[in-house]
Amino acid sequence: MTTTTTEQSGRDVDADGRVPDELVAAYHEYGFVRVRGVLEPDQVERFRVSAKAFLEAHRAESLEKQGVFSQLVNVWQHDRTLRELTFDARLGRIAEQLAGFPLRLWHDQMLVKEPHNNAATEFHQDRPYWPHAGDRLPLSAWIALVDVPPERGCMTFLPGTQDRTGLRPQDLHHEEDLFGMDPSLRWIPRVTVPLRAGDCTFHSGYTGHMALPNRTDEARLAHVVIYMDEATRYSGTEHVVTDPLGLAAGDRLDGDAFPRPWA
């Protein structure tokens, strides 16, 4: 077997934002994939510094109120440097290669687990929380801005669960909630994916996943870019992103609030 330049360098993406066909196939089979080396070390450092500063300035605005993590949404609208990360053309091209159809930005978010936070983010799907209609599978890019070994709160996935639709939103604090809705999910072999800083996972909005506790002395910093089918319409249900926009059920989620900057 021939070893490619990206494999030799510990990277899975080329300069044009293309990943090997086997990673695309793995994503479609399992509903998630790790992509190594999406960011260069100097980029990681620059974005990490900005993320830490943004967190300190906006911690009080965090949507998570029960201590599992700090969640700050639509960072791209408030921080110029982190906007560059959200709009990174390679990330968008990888996402569209994996999805197989054109995408728009749904929103980004900063997810931070503080040091010695012993709470797990329990198994859940993302898509049930979102006010989307008429869409094909959305997906999220979860970018590690620090090394994230298991003890710092990396994610664990339930492979092949991207086709389990129709469930209500799950309780992130209740370890039995997802399995109570679909007991068969309990027996799926779980895959834990540690990441080095600059690595990324992409996962479908229906793929079951959780994040482990952070038992280390360093905060777990992750920047998440969430992509949706460009034809997605608003379902009419409440969500912090769409509530201020004055949308009516059936409106397309497009325009300046939901751009395609990598196109």
Stockholm file with secondary structure:
# STOCKHOLM 1.0

chainA/1-263         MTTTTTEQSGRDVDADGRVPDELVAAYHEYGFVRVRGVLEPDQVERFRVSAKAFLEAHRAESLEKQGVFSQLVNVWQHDRTLRELTFDARLGRIAEQLAGFPLRLWHDQMLVKEPHNNAATEFHQDRPYWPHAGDRLPLSAWIALVDVPPERGCMTFLPGTQDRTGLRPQDLHHEEDLFGMDPSLRWIPRVTVPLRAGDCTFHSGYTGHMALPNRTDEARLAHVVIYMDEATRYSGTEHVVTDPLGLAAGDRLDGDAFPRPWA
#=GR chainA/1-263 SS CCCCHHHHTTCCCCTTSCCCHHHHHHHHHHSEEEETTSSCHHHHHHHHHHHHHHHHHHGGGCSCCSSSCEEEECGGGTCHHHHHHHTCHHHHHHHHHHHSSCEEEEEEEEEEECTTBCCCEEEECSGGGSCEESCCCCEEEEEESSCBCGGGTCEEECTTGGGCCCCCCCCTTCTTHHHHHCGGGGGSCCEEECBCTTCEEEEETTSCEEECCBCSSSCEEEEEEEEEETTCEECSCCCTTTGGGTCCTTCBCCSTTSCCTTC
#=GC SS_cons         CCCCHHHHTTCCCCTTSCCCHHHHHHHHHHSEEEETTSSCHHHHHHHHHHHHHHHHHHGGGCSCCSSSCEEEECGGGTCHHHHHHHTCHHHHHHHHHHHSSCEEEEEEEEEEECTTBCCCEEEECSGGGSCEESCCCCEEEEEESSCBCGGGTCEEECTTGGGCCCCCCCCTTCTTHHHHHCGGGGGSCCEEECBCTTCEEEEETTSCEEECCBCSSSCEEEEEEEEEETTCEECSCCCTTTGGGTCCTTCBCCSTTSCCTTC
//
